[in-house]
Amino acid sequence: MSPTLWTPAQWAEVEFGSAPLGDRRRAQRLVRIGTSLAQTPTGTLPEAFPEWKELKAVYRWVNYIEFGLEEIQQPHRQRTLERCQQPGEYLLIEDTTPLDYSSHPHTEQLGFIGDGRGRGLHLHSTLAVRVEGWKSETEPEGVAVGLLGQKCWARTGKGLRKESWRQRMSRRRESERWAEVTAQIGRPPPGCRWIYIADRENDFYEPIQRCRGNEQDFIIRGFRDHKLVGAEDKLFAELDPAVVQGVMRVKLRGRHGEAAREATVSLRSCRVKLKGPWRPGGVLEDEEINVVEARELAPPPGSKPLHWILLTSLPCQKLRQLQQIVARYALRWWIEQYHKALKSGAGIEESQLEKGFRIENLLAILAVVAVRLVNTQWLARNRPEDPVDAESFGANALKILGAKYQTPKGGWTNRSVLIAVAKMGGFLARKHDGMPGWKTIWRGWSRLMCMCEGVEILNEKSKRCG
């Protein structure tokens, strides 16, 4: 059974129990905090800890400056890496998102976000996703394994310093966060394929070199028109004479006012040798890579046509290989869904804590809770018929669901139990409704946990009375 469906106490013990916080009592407190936040995921602590004595202890805990994001998440990250070393294919998806605290003027240790008018923090996450299989040649299925890395910082300078390009390249830069985790986790063991996936902000030389140096594959969306070795033209011009090898359908999610749709794209590819750029210490080595272009045919009126140029180490000899490269990159939106779960589901931006380092300590826990949150929907979609173990899920929880919605004839599965939980959160489960979203699932989960707590309290009282 997936750890996602374990009881909150079991889950928190595994994810946080061995955190190196300098004192065993701090780790024990972390497990209790993780348990409560798994039951009631929220950045507003009084909501998860209604008793003043417990809330006061949590405030003391988040106020520790001796540890931070790295130490709190260490057991989770180590466990994620161990699971990624099992044979199979894993997508290491990276992205950065701002955490907005502009409406909290008294919060200290924040930086600017967006155009400089907002205040908050920046969060960079590396989410590992295991590819469970392919529904078709162009539609992979996967579940979240966990976080391999996460970094949070306050941007204090607005980038207005006048400096030359060489001066900027000679100092430590914010962009160095990209693919940093690939160097930390090393090479994949035999039987494993790790594929690093990132968007256009990551299109510079170092991420490619880091992946190559650790024998990891990569799919990076191109943005810059790179110089090539032995060619007068640059990268984009080199694609022009390439022959279209076929077409495929790509599912696009709704965003920026546009509805979700399917795009028909043409595919073509070529192989190029990127010219190594200058860096302090000398010129970097040239890198030979494949380039895949996906260009939308006949986009709907008013819609921005899809046009991806993907830099990759994966083979591109066959049409199926091109289709699967594009299909894998299309899953990059999973990291955006994860960040949405962290903000809207776990409510990290609702925190009223008044110091940036306190928010980071709370974030370290809620970031792991958000993995559990977003994975509930993926399990129901990709492992629908896996049985749910009563002992791990919680016997009282299954009894409550059975009393309210009847136990299925074949027993509880990922799909049936998560639909029942979602119905407790307002999901109607009509034939045309499809699968529930993670918000509905988690609302139902929170309600179910409250009901289980009530049952446990009554059972405990009856034992004392007897």
Secondary structure as GFF3:
##gff-version 3
##sequence-region A 1 466
A	DSSP	three_ten_helix	3	5	.	.	.	ID=ss1
A	DSSP	alpha_helix	8	16	.	.	.	ID=ss2
A	DSSP	alpha_helix	24	39	.	.	.	ID=ss3
A	DSSP	alpha_helix	45	48	.	.	.	ID=ss4
A	DSSP	alpha_helix	52	62	.	.	.	ID=ss5
A	DSSP	alpha_helix	69	84	.	.	.	ID=ss6
A	DSSP	beta_strand	88	100	.	.	.	ID=ss7
A	DSSP	beta_strand	111	113	.	.	.	ID=ss8
A	DSSP	beta_strand	118	136	.	.	.	ID=ss9
A	DSSP	beta_strand	139	153	.	.	.	ID=ss10
A	DSSP	alpha_helix	165	170	.	.	.	ID=ss11
A	DSSP	three_ten_helix	174	177	.	.	.	ID=ss12
A	DSSP	alpha_helix	180	185	.	.	.	ID=ss13
A	DSSP	beta_strand	192	198	.	.	.	ID=ss14
A	DSSP	three_ten_helix	200	202	.	.	.	ID=ss15
A	DSSP	alpha_helix	205	213	.	.	.	ID=ss16
A	DSSP	beta_strand	217	221	.	.	.	ID=ss17
A	DSSP	alpha_helix	235	239	.	.	.	ID=ss18
A	DSSP	beta_strand	246	252	.	.	.	ID=ss19
A	DSSP	beta_strand	261	274	.	.	.	ID=ss20
A	DSSP	beta_strand	278	279	.	.	.	ID=ss21
A	DSSP	beta_strand	282	283	.	.	.	ID=ss22
A	DSSP	beta_strand	287	296	.	.	.	ID=ss23
A	DSSP	beta_strand	307	312	.	.	.	ID=ss24
A	DSSP	alpha_helix	319	330	.	.	.	ID=ss25
A	DSSP	alpha_helix	333	340	.	.	.	ID=ss26
A	DSSP	pi_helix	341	345	.	.	.	ID=ss27
A	DSSP	three_ten_helix	348	350	.	.	.	ID=ss28
A	DSSP	alpha_helix	356	382	.	.	.	ID=ss29
A	DSSP	alpha_helix	390	393	.	.	.	ID=ss30
A	DSSP	alpha_helix	395	405	.	.	.	ID=ss31
A	DSSP	alpha_helix	414	424	.	.	.	ID=ss32
A	DSSP	three_ten_helix	431	433	.	.	.	ID=ss33
A	DSSP	alpha_helix	438	465	.	.	.	ID=ss34
###
